[in-house]
Amino acid sequence: MFASRSRPIIYPQMEHGRLAGALARLWGNADFAAPPIPRGSLVLGVGLHDRGYGALDDDPLLELAEPRWLEITRRGFYDDCGDAAADLITRLHLRRLVSYDLTPARGALLAEMDASIARHAADHGLDLALYSRIDALTRLCDSAAFAFCFEEPAQGEVAVSPDWWDAPPVTIRFAVTPARDDGAPARIALSPWPLGVNRHEGYVIAYRRADYPDRLVPVAIPYEVTP
């Protein structure tokens, strides 16, 4: 779960994933091709990238001890949504997270993941090199949604392939502005613009922190995505 740093609300991991999946669903225009895989697989893979936490998790992000984090990550990695392409997207994302700040326990899991990913790609006839490039798209969508849920101004960048084959990656920058007290929605700005619409509006559901998770008091959080 994400505890807002500006007000007393909680974002479950699944809502964070839903925002990331919404960005992936809209990907693609004249300058940035949509990945050459089924759109539904892309949305599922990116949207469920942190599926190990479950629907209404009570695990505070960035505060978990390594054994608990590895337990959740392993569960998400070996889960199966019934879509081989989506599962590969999710597993490559989790493999990347494990590769950061390697410890002996992470190193052992990383080797296990590498072997499992290679088998999965071979068993389902999936181009592992292509899906490894698609992982940059997952990283961008995840990073923007990650910053959004902490409700602090943030910015970052990720280099993403514009054609998924030969063209060199293009650095896409994002900036997140939290919602304002006057009712203005939170904003995610992307540059250069990689989406197939001129702008996008949506919402995610957060919950009042004092009651969560024993009693769910929902709060609708509107957002807009713009160039």
Secondary structure, DSSP 4 states (H G I P E B T S, - for coil): -EE-SSSSEEE-HHHHHHHHHHHHHTB--SSSPPPSS-HHHHHHHHHTTTGGG-SS----TT---HHHHHHHHHHHHH---S-HHHHHHHHHHHHHHHHTT--HHHHHHHHHHHHHHHHHHHHTT--HHHHHHHHHHHHHHHHHHHHHHHTS-EEEEEEE-SSSSSSPPEEEEEEEEPPPTTSPPEEEEEES--BSSS-EEEEEEEEETTTTTTS--EEEEEEEEE-
